[in-house]
Amino acid sequence: MKIMHTADWHLGKRLDRFSRLEEQVLVLNEIIEIADQQNVDLVLVAGDLFDNFNPGVDAIELFYKTLKRLSLNGKRPVIAISGNHDSPSLIDAPDPLARECGIILIGHPNAKVHPFELENFRISNSTNGFLELELKSFDFPVRILHTPYATEVRLKEYFGENKEDALNQVLAGNWATIADEFCDEKGVNLLMAHLYMNKKGSAILEEPDGEKPIKIGNADLIFSETIPPQIQYTALGHLHGFQNIGTKEKPVVYSSSPLCYSFSEAGQTKYVSIIDAEPNKEVSFDKIALKNGKPLFRKTFDSVEKTIDWLTENPDSLVELTLESETFLKAEERKLIYQSHGGIVHLIPKVKNQEFTENQVHEINLDQDIQSLFKDYFKSKNSGQQPNEDLLNLFNEILNANS
């Protein structure tokens, strides 16, 4: 059985004032093409389907149209769960209609998907947090433990556990109970979840800039050791970089977001994961690189000329610029930079002389002329930066107006 794992679409996402919707249309088309070219039998979308609880009409339309195309109009099952950016109720709402197209939408961790049957597959068994699929082209079922995102308190409420228990114990106990009852060696056994998960003792994995954090201290940190031994592959969402925090034999995979959504992701290649699985055998998976979407760059320059040269050579990108200088940018320089490129998200001026302190100008010659006094004062308040020509002209205008 061939399975596609993707996550963190964040439909409707913006980068400051820049919409990413056109890029999302292109990259989701690419994901559909990969699913078709790879003859995928099942698609898993592991949360953060939208970027906020109230997505716009364009984002909602793109979501449903993409899932419908991925499902081949009901011939291929698609399972999507909610993430920490999603409204569980919004994800759940269209489920009865979505099922007619082979799409299973799961908003809450304790959800029970009602059994149904289409021409090519059926849900043969389900309980809270678990479903079993039978595809007509295979003589074995696929079992899926599904855990959409919920806060630590809500997860404990859903599973009816003592609220003082560690979240790891709550999830480990719930998953183990389901796996022991339903996941024998006669089917493919998977877990899909939108959680902050890591291997015990490993370095902390950084959440991307702009991402709503799940991990608050260690309260919401789930260890991969809690995954039941019956599970052959774990499909995760939340972190935006592709990585396997499990083992080669038992992969636990963040499939990555389809686009770079913050400058902390600049330079990352994005992927989908294609899994080959059969009962009672180790799975194998390939990561397939996605090519669509504008690259994000973090660049630092020490002159306006170098900045404009690079911007002109890299037009189709989104850029965070840091410009090191002895003084503030002039208005005409700032205008030239913005005119040379349509994708400047941030322009950050930086003082070259970082070691300047107020102590260096604690003795000011009060016998100086007023312009010199103003320059010394400005430097004392701006880490040694000189006021630029525009600022000095404005200062002189004010002086002249009051004389």
Backbone torsions as a table, in degrees:
resi	resn	phi	psi	omega
1	MET	NA	135.5	179.9
2	LYS	-107.5	127.4	-174.0
3	ILE	-126.2	134.5	173.2
4	MET	-99.8	135.9	176.3
5	HIS	-121.1	120.7	175.5
6	THR	-137.9	164.8	-176.4
7	ALA	-164.3	170.9	168.4
8	ASP	55.8	50.2	178.3
9	TRP	-69.0	-35.4	178.3
10	HIS	52.2	48.5	-177.9
11	LEU	-62.7	135.0	-174.8
12	GLY	91.8	0.9	-178.6
13	LYS	-62.5	141.5	172.7
14	ARG	-121.0	152.4	170.7
15	LEU	-114.0	98.4	-171.5
16	ASP	57.5	-119.6	-178.2
17	ARG	-89.4	-0.2	-174.1
18	PHE	-95.2	121.4	172.7
19	SER	-73.9	145.9	178.1
20	ARG	-110.5	9.8	-171.3
21	LEU	-61.8	-41.9	179.7
22	GLU	-61.7	-40.6	177.1
23	GLU	-65.4	-39.1	179.9
24	GLN	-64.2	-38.3	176.1
25	VAL	-58.4	-46.1	-177.5
26	LEU	-66.3	-44.6	-175.1
27	VAL	-73.8	-32.2	175.9
28	LEU	-70.3	-34.5	171.6
29	ASN	-59.7	-39.8	178.7
30	GLU	-64.7	-41.4	178.4
31	ILE	-63.0	-41.0	176.5
32	ILE	-61.7	-43.7	179.3
33	GLU	-61.9	-40.9	178.5
34	ILE	-63.5	-44.3	179.1
35	ALA	-58.5	-41.2	-179.7
36	ASP	-71.7	-43.6	-179.6
37	GLN	-64.3	-35.1	-178.5
38	GLN	-85.3	-1.9	-176.9
39	ASN	51.9	50.3	-179.2
40	VAL	-67.2	139.3	-179.4
41	ASP	-94.0	-22.8	-174.8
42	LEU	-152.7	140.7	179.1
43	VAL	-119.9	131.4	175.8
44	LEU	-115.1	127.7	176.8
45	VAL	-118.5	109.6	-165.3
46	ALA	-95.2	51.4	166.8
47	GLY	93.3	171.5	-169.2
48	ASP	51.1	56.6	179.5
49	LEU	-69.7	-41.1	175.9
50	PHE	-113.8	170.8	-179.2
51	ASP	-93.1	-14.8	177.1
52	ASN	-153.7	172.4	-174.5
53	PHE	-67.3	-23.5	-178.3
54	ASN	-124.7	71.9	-177.1
55	PRO	-67.6	156.2	178.6
56	GLY	-73.0	167.2	-178.0
57	VAL	-59.8	-40.8	-178.8
58	ASP	-62.5	-41.3	-179.5
59	ALA	-66.9	-41.6	179.9
60	ILE	-64.5	-43.3	179.6
61	GLU	-62.8	-42.7	178.5
62	LEU	-62.7	-39.8	-179.8
63	PHE	-60.3	-53.6	-175.8
64	TYR	-67.8	-38.9	179.0
65	LYS	-64.8	-38.5	179.7
66	THR	-66.2	-46.0	180.0
67	LEU	-62.5	-38.8	-179.7
68	LYS	-63.5	-41.4	178.8
69	ARG	-70.1	-37.7	176.7
70	LEU	-63.3	-32.5	-177.4
71	SER	-81.4	-3.2	-177.0
72	LEU	52.3	44.0	179.0
73	ASN	56.0	40.0	173.9
74	GLY	102.7	-4.6	-178.5
75	LYS	-83.2	-26.3	-177.2
76	ARG	-122.3	124.5	179.7
77	PRO	-68.5	138.8	175.5
78	VAL	-126.3	127.2	179.5
79	ILE	-118.7	122.9	179.9
80	ALA	-125.5	132.9	178.7
81	ILE	-114.6	160.7	-179.7
82	SER	-83.2	153.4	175.4
83	GLY	-115.5	-171.1	-176.8
84	ASN	-72.6	-13.2	174.9
85	HIS	-89.9	-10.0	-172.1
86	ASP	-98.4	151.5	169.4
87	SER	-85.9	115.5	-179.2
88	PRO	-55.3	-37.9	-178.6
89	SER	-68.0	-38.0	177.7
90	LEU	-64.4	-39.1	-180.0
91	ILE	-69.3	-41.0	-178.6
92	ASP	-68.9	-33.2	-166.6
93	ALA	-52.5	-47.6	-175.5
94	PRO	-87.3	9.2	-172.5
95	ASP	-55.1	-44.8	-179.7
96	PRO	-58.6	-38.7	177.7
97	LEU	-75.0	-38.9	-177.7
98	ALA	-61.5	-35.1	-178.7
99	ARG	-58.4	-31.8	178.6
100	GLU	-62.7	-22.4	177.6
101	CYS	-102.1	12.6	178.8
102	GLY	78.4	18.0	-176.4
103	ILE	-108.1	128.6	179.6
104	ILE	-114.2	115.4	-177.7
105	LEU	-108.5	128.3	-174.4
106	ILE	-128.0	113.9	-176.0
107	GLY	-96.3	-33.2	-172.7
108	HIS	-115.7	144.2	-177.1
109	PRO	-61.5	-27.4	-178.5
110	ASN	-96.8	15.6	-174.1
111	ALA	-65.5	142.8	170.9
112	LYS	-113.6	120.5	-179.3
113	VAL	-84.6	122.2	-178.0
114	HIS	-69.1	132.9	-179.2
115	PRO	-58.0	141.9	173.5
116	PHE	-153.1	168.8	-176.6
117	GLU	-138.5	134.5	172.4
118	LEU	-119.2	-177.0	-174.4
119	GLU	-61.5	-39.3	-172.4
120	ASN	-101.5	-15.2	-179.0
121	PHE	-158.7	167.4	175.7
122	ARG	-148.7	154.0	169.3
123	ILE	-86.1	111.6	-173.9
124	SER	-91.8	-16.9	179.9
125	ASN	-160.2	147.4	175.3
126	SER	-161.0	152.3	171.5
127	THR	-150.6	-178.8	-179.4
128	ASN	-58.1	122.0	177.8
129	GLY	77.9	13.1	-176.1
130	PHE	-152.4	142.5	169.5
131	LEU	-145.5	154.8	177.2
132	GLU	-123.3	129.6	179.8
133	LEU	-110.8	140.2	170.2
134	GLU	-119.1	119.5	176.9
135	LEU	-98.1	136.0	-172.6
136	LYS	-65.7	-21.0	-179.7
137	SER	-86.5	2.5	-179.8
138	PHE	-130.0	148.0	179.8
139	ASP	-98.5	18.7	174.9
140	PHE	-139.1	152.6	-180.0
141	PRO	-88.5	166.8	169.5
142	VAL	-118.2	129.0	-179.3
143	ARG	-107.0	137.8	-176.8
144	ILE	-131.9	116.8	167.6
145	LEU	-84.1	123.6	-175.0
146	HIS	-120.8	128.1	180.0
147	THR	-132.8	87.0	171.8
148	PRO	-60.8	167.9	-178.4
149	TYR	-69.1	141.1	165.5
150	ALA	-152.5	156.8	177.4
151	THR	-63.9	164.0	-179.2
152	GLU	-56.8	-45.1	-178.4
153	VAL	-64.0	-44.6	-177.6
154	ARG	-67.8	-36.8	177.7
155	LEU	-60.2	-43.9	-179.6
156	LYS	-66.2	-36.4	176.8
157	GLU	-65.6	-43.6	-179.5
158	TYR	-58.0	-43.0	-173.0
159	PHE	-92.6	1.3	172.8
160	GLY	67.1	30.2	-177.6
161	GLU	-98.7	166.0	174.3
162	ASN	-61.8	127.7	-175.0
163	LYS	-68.1	-13.0	178.1
164	GLU	-85.2	-14.0	178.9
165	ASP	-67.0	147.3	174.8
166	ALA	-64.1	144.8	-178.2
167	LEU	-59.7	-35.0	177.1
168	ASN	-58.3	-41.8	-179.9
169	GLN	-66.5	-39.2	-179.7
170	VAL	-61.3	-51.0	-178.0
171	LEU	-69.6	-42.4	-179.2
172	ALA	-58.8	-44.5	-179.9
173	GLY	-65.1	-43.2	179.7
174	ASN	-64.0	-49.5	-179.3
175	TRP	-62.7	-41.4	-178.4
176	ALA	-63.4	-41.2	179.7
177	THR	-60.7	-45.8	179.9
178	ILE	-65.6	-47.6	-176.7
179	ALA	-63.0	-40.2	-179.4
180	ASP	-64.8	-33.0	-177.9
181	GLU	-82.9	-36.0	-168.5
182	PHE	-117.6	-16.6	-169.0
183	CYS	-107.6	79.3	175.4
184	ASP	-90.6	-171.9	-173.9
185	GLU	-85.5	7.6	-177.4
186	LYS	-95.7	3.9	179.1
187	GLY	-142.2	171.7	173.4
188	VAL	-85.5	129.7	-173.7
189	ASN	-117.2	119.2	-174.8
190	LEU	-127.4	155.8	169.7
191	LEU	-124.5	131.6	171.3
192	MET	-124.8	134.9	-173.4
193	ALA	-154.1	154.0	170.7
194	HIS	-115.7	93.2	-174.0
195	LEU	-145.7	160.2	168.5
196	TYR	-87.6	104.7	-176.5
197	MET	-122.1	144.5	178.0
198	ASN	-151.7	162.6	176.8
199	LYS	-78.5	137.9	-178.3
200	LYS	-58.5	130.4	178.8
201	GLY	87.0	-6.6	-179.2
202	SER	-82.0	162.9	176.8
203	ALA	-62.4	147.4	179.8
204	ILE	-63.2	132.2	176.5
205	LEU	-86.6	127.5	-175.9
206	GLU	-76.8	133.8	172.1
207	GLU	-78.9	142.9	-175.3
208	PRO	-65.6	153.4	176.0
209	ASP	-57.4	139.4	177.6
210	GLY	83.6	-10.2	179.1
211	GLU	-79.5	135.0	173.4
212	LYS	-64.3	118.6	-174.0
213	PRO	-69.0	136.8	171.2
214	ILE	-91.7	-41.3	-173.7
215	LYS	-79.6	112.1	173.9
216	ILE	-112.2	101.1	-169.6
217	GLY	62.3	-130.9	176.3
218	ASN	-110.1	8.2	-173.9
219	ALA	-61.9	-39.7	-174.9
220	ASP	-107.7	16.1	179.4
221	LEU	-85.4	119.2	-179.5
222	ILE	-103.1	134.6	-179.8
223	PHE	-92.8	140.9	-178.3
224	SER	-64.3	-19.0	177.8
225	GLU	-65.7	-14.8	178.7
226	THR	-77.3	-10.8	-177.6
227	ILE	-71.4	130.5	-178.4
228	PRO	-61.2	149.1	-177.8
229	PRO	-64.5	-21.9	-179.5
230	GLN	-70.3	-20.6	-174.3
231	ILE	-74.9	127.7	-177.2
232	GLN	-92.0	-27.5	179.7
233	TYR	-152.9	135.5	176.7
234	THR	-112.6	122.3	-178.8
235	ALA	-101.0	109.9	-175.9
236	LEU	-106.4	154.3	166.9
237	GLY	-128.3	159.5	172.0
238	HIS	131.9	-58.7	178.2
239	LEU	-79.1	141.7	-168.3
240	HIS	-93.6	-3.0	177.1
241	GLY	-104.5	139.2	-179.1
242	PHE	-67.3	128.7	175.6
243	GLN	-163.8	146.4	175.0
244	ASN	-105.0	109.6	179.8
245	ILE	-93.2	1.9	176.9
246	GLY	-96.5	-138.0	179.5
247	THR	-122.8	173.0	175.9
248	LYS	-62.9	-37.9	-177.4
249	GLU	-75.5	-36.0	-178.6
250	LYS	-129.5	79.8	-176.5
251	PRO	-65.6	140.4	172.7
252	VAL	-127.6	102.6	-159.3
253	VAL	-120.2	128.6	161.1
254	TYR	-88.1	119.6	-173.5
255	SER	-81.3	-11.7	-178.6
256	SER	87.1	157.8	171.1
257	SER	-74.5	157.6	-178.3
258	PRO	-77.7	-19.4	178.4
259	LEU	-130.9	158.9	170.0
260	CYS	-75.7	116.7	-173.2
261	TYR	-103.5	-9.0	176.0
262	SER	-147.8	163.7	-177.2
263	PHE	-71.8	-13.7	171.9
264	SER	-69.2	-16.7	178.0
265	GLU	-98.3	3.8	-177.3
266	ALA	-54.7	130.4	178.7
267	GLY	89.3	-8.2	179.1
268	GLN	-72.2	141.7	166.6
269	THR	-89.5	138.3	-179.4
270	LYS	-104.3	153.0	-171.3
271	TYR	-141.9	165.0	156.6
272	VAL	-117.9	155.7	179.3
273	SER	-105.5	130.7	177.0
274	ILE	-113.6	117.8	-171.7
275	ILE	-107.7	134.4	169.5
276	ASP	-104.9	122.3	-174.0
277	ALA	-139.5	143.6	169.7
278	GLU	-147.7	162.6	-174.7
279	PRO	-60.3	142.4	170.2
280	ASN	58.5	29.1	176.6
281	LYS	-138.2	155.6	174.4
282	GLU	-65.7	139.5	176.2
283	VAL	-80.6	159.8	167.7
284	SER	-124.2	151.5	177.7
285	PHE	-145.0	148.5	175.4
286	ASP	-118.7	141.4	172.6
287	LYS	-98.7	127.9	-178.8
288	ILE	-108.4	122.5	-175.5
289	ALA	-70.8	141.0	175.0
290	LEU	-96.5	139.9	-171.5
291	LYS	-106.9	-19.3	-176.0
292	ASN	-83.5	162.3	179.7
293	GLY	105.7	144.9	179.5
294	LYS	-74.0	138.8	174.6
295	PRO	-71.1	148.7	175.3
296	LEU	-105.9	136.5	-179.7
297	PHE	-127.9	139.0	166.6
298	ARG	-109.9	113.9	-174.5
299	LYS	-127.1	145.2	176.4
300	THR	-123.9	131.8	179.0
301	PHE	-131.6	160.9	178.9
302	ASP	-116.4	9.6	175.2
303	SER	-152.7	151.9	179.2
304	VAL	-65.5	-37.9	-178.1
305	GLU	-62.1	-46.7	178.6
306	LYS	-62.9	-38.5	179.6
307	THR	-60.0	-50.1	-177.3
308	ILE	-66.2	-37.6	177.7
309	ASP	-59.6	-47.6	-178.0
310	TRP	-67.4	-42.4	-179.8
311	LEU	-60.3	-39.6	179.8
312	THR	-65.4	-32.6	-179.1
313	GLU	-82.1	-12.7	-177.4
314	ASN	-130.6	66.3	-171.1
315	PRO	-72.3	-37.2	-171.5
316	ASP	-95.6	68.2	-176.2
317	SER	-153.4	169.1	172.8
318	LEU	-115.3	134.2	-164.7
319	VAL	-131.7	137.6	165.8
320	GLU	-108.6	114.1	-175.0
321	LEU	-103.7	133.7	168.0
322	THR	-115.6	125.1	-178.2
323	LEU	-116.3	112.0	179.3
324	GLU	-85.4	132.5	-179.1
325	SER	-156.3	167.9	178.3
326	GLU	-82.2	-17.4	-174.9
327	THR	-145.7	171.4	177.9
328	PHE	-65.2	152.0	174.9
329	LEU	-65.2	139.8	171.9
330	LYS	-74.9	157.0	-179.4
331	ALA	-58.7	-41.7	-178.5
332	GLU	-69.5	-31.4	177.4
333	GLU	-68.2	-45.0	177.2
334	ARG	-59.3	-42.0	-179.8
335	LYS	-63.8	-42.7	178.7
336	LEU	-60.8	-42.0	-179.5
337	ILE	-62.8	-48.9	-178.7
338	TYR	-67.0	-31.8	178.1
339	GLN	-70.8	-22.5	-175.9
340	SER	-84.0	-9.5	-175.1
341	HIS	-157.2	135.7	-177.6
342	GLY	-92.4	3.0	-174.5
343	GLY	-122.4	29.7	178.6
344	ILE	-81.6	111.8	-177.8
345	VAL	-85.6	-45.7	178.9
346	HIS	-135.0	140.8	171.6
347	LEU	-123.8	112.4	-171.4
348	ILE	-113.8	112.6	174.1
349	PRO	-76.4	143.6	-178.7
350	LYS	-136.5	135.7	-179.4
351	VAL	-78.6	130.6	179.0
352	LYS	-69.8	-41.4	-176.3
353	ASN	-88.1	84.3	-177.1
354	GLN	-76.7	-12.4	-175.4
355	GLU	-90.8	0.4	-179.8
356	PHE	-68.7	135.4	176.9
357	THR	-133.4	165.3	179.9
358	GLU	-62.3	-25.1	-179.2
359	ASN	-62.5	-24.7	-178.4
360	GLN	-71.3	-16.4	-179.2
361	VAL	-126.9	29.4	-177.0
362	HIS	-69.4	-20.9	175.4
363	GLU	-108.2	107.6	-179.5
364	ILE	-110.3	131.3	179.3
365	ASN	-74.1	106.5	-175.8
366	LEU	-75.6	-5.4	177.6
367	ASP	-86.9	-1.3	179.0
368	GLN	-68.7	163.8	172.7
369	ASP	-70.6	163.8	-172.5
370	ILE	-62.2	-35.3	178.6
371	GLN	-64.5	-41.1	179.0
372	SER	-67.2	-39.8	176.6
373	LEU	-60.9	-42.6	178.9
374	PHE	-61.8	-42.4	179.4
375	LYS	-61.1	-44.3	179.7
376	ASP	-63.8	-42.1	179.6
377	TYR	-64.1	-43.4	-178.8
378	PHE	-61.6	-43.3	179.4
379	LYS	-63.0	-38.0	-178.4
380	SER	-66.9	-26.7	-177.6
381	LYS	-97.1	-7.8	-174.0
382	ASN	-132.5	41.3	172.9
383	SER	52.8	36.4	174.0
384	GLY	90.1	-0.2	178.6
385	GLN	-67.7	141.3	172.7
386	GLN	-82.5	141.6	172.1
387	PRO	-66.3	138.9	-178.6
388	ASN	-80.1	177.1	-173.4
389	GLU	-63.2	-39.1	179.9
390	ASP	-60.8	-42.1	-178.1
391	LEU	-68.2	-40.2	177.5
392	LEU	-64.4	-40.4	178.0
393	ASN	-63.1	-40.8	178.8
394	LEU	-64.2	-41.3	178.9
395	PHE	-61.1	-42.1	179.7
396	ASN	-66.6	-37.0	177.5
397	GLU	-61.6	-42.9	179.9
398	ILE	-64.5	-40.5	177.8
399	LEU	-60.7	-47.1	-177.4
400	ASN	-65.9	-34.9	-179.3
401	ALA	-67.6	-27.3	-177.9
402	ASN	-97.4	0.0	-176.9
403	SER	-90.4	NA	NA
